[in-house]
Amino acid sequence: MQRFAIILAAGKGTRMKSNIEGMPKVAFPLLGKPMICYVLDALSGLRFDKLCVIAGYGKETVASLASPYGEIFTQEEQKGTADAVSAARALADKEGVTLVCSGDTPLLTDRTIEALLLAHETNHNDATVLTSLVRDPYGYGRIKRNGAALERIVSQKECTPELSAIHEVNTGVYAFDNHLLFSALDRYLALPAKEYHLSDIVNALINDGRRVGAFAIGDDTEALSVNDRYQLSVATKALRERINKRWMIHGVTFEDPDTAYVGPEVKLSRDTVIRSGVHIYGKSTIGHQNVIGPDCYFENVTIGERNKIQYCHLVDTIVDDDTDLGPYFRTRKGVHIHSKAHVGNFNEMKNVEFGEGSKCAHLSYLGDADIGEGVNVGCGTIIANYDGVNKFRSAIGDRVFLGSGSTIISPVHIGDEAFVAAGSTVNKDVPSGDMAIARAHQENKPGYAKVLKEKALAKKKK
């Protein structure tokens, strides 16, 4: 039997209160990843013959996120979930089962979706509703049963006090016989209404005597849909707890899981310690036996083994093994820190190869440079790589000594085992083994410090 999926992603999400033009609700990120991508990833691991995404507000943004997964259809005017499903009319003549879910349910898992479809097919249902037991059912459609049978989905505004007390709710996830779904849509959408809802399609099928079932979800957090910024934070917390728990079970230590944020595509390895205040996002990979944190931000990094990294902000960076980084070290794109290096406090690197065993202890900026092995970068060293228009790259050989306060004006080449004296400004190549001194001639004027101070005080009085 063929399987199809329709993901509803057409709404603006007015309760998100966003002024960002073209930013639909489903594009809001959780742990660095747009919420619709969680749904799409859950579906992509299952067998669907066709996956349809219904876009509307901000359709260019939705298409950019969802087109790698399936085909984009447009709901021109947002008139409810049933109207949105009808936009995927390309499925109307196909035989099979169609899953319908929303792009704002980022906690829904592939296991639950597969279990719903299996229950639908095993019970030979015409439609199956995914339900959940929640503590606070307000705002959800209630599941009214007659014994085990589904009798009706009742909207919040239709609830009597008795129905309001029901805690089993509609999650907005459905499985339908595909032909029956589009046949029912044709009849329902012909009626005059401001909005058309899928729950009404389900109720109509029940009234027609069709076989409609309800499949209860195991974990009620999966039913959470995100409609405002508070619910976004609740979903983020639940997702963070799910991810951190998985890594702890696999041998990673979290000193304080409540303050550690690990993205869904991050990979961690055994015996690594994640300390408090750590954020790791993007396609990052962390090897074995590292100590990360406290207070680090990583994005798209590859970290080897046995590194100690604290109070660092690393982006698009590779770190090999046995390094000691931080505190207060920042990298931007294109940095590769080789093994056994030390980079200390208040340093910044951009587009740099930093060689094995090299050291940069403090207060330096290194940009666009190839730095060899065993190099000592003195305090306050600057590689000046920009002339206001163009960027230039310098090469520094092995075992070079860059004295404190050096300025390297790119592009220059400093050969192996060269020595740059402290306070030098270097704008010419330095051959291997040479010493470079580039300082202005020093002149001392006896007693002139007092004269300067008296002039300064006189100006202040004016």
Secondary structure, 3 states (H helix, E strand, C coil): CCEEEEEEECCCCHHHCCCCCCCCHHHCEECCEEHHHHHHHHHHCCCCCEEEEEECCCHHHHHHHHCCCCEEEECCCCCCHHHHHHCCHHHCCCCCEEEEEECCCCCCCHHHHHHHHHHHHHCCCCEEEEEEECCCCCCCCEEEEECCEEEEEECHHHCCHHHHCCCEEEEEEEEEEHHHHHHHHHHHHCCCCCCCCHHHHHHHHHHCCCCEEEEECCCHHHHCCCCCHHHHHHHHHHHHHHHHHHHHHCCCEECCHHHCEECCCCECCCCCEECCCCEEECCCEECCCCEECCCCEEEEEEECCCCEECCEEEEEEEECCCCEECCCEEECCCEEECCCCEEEECEEEEEEEECCCCEEEECCEEEEEEECCCCEECCCCEEECECCCCECCEEECCCCEECCCCEEECCCEECCCCEECCCCEECCCECCCCEECCCCCCCCCCCHHHHHHHHHHHHHHC
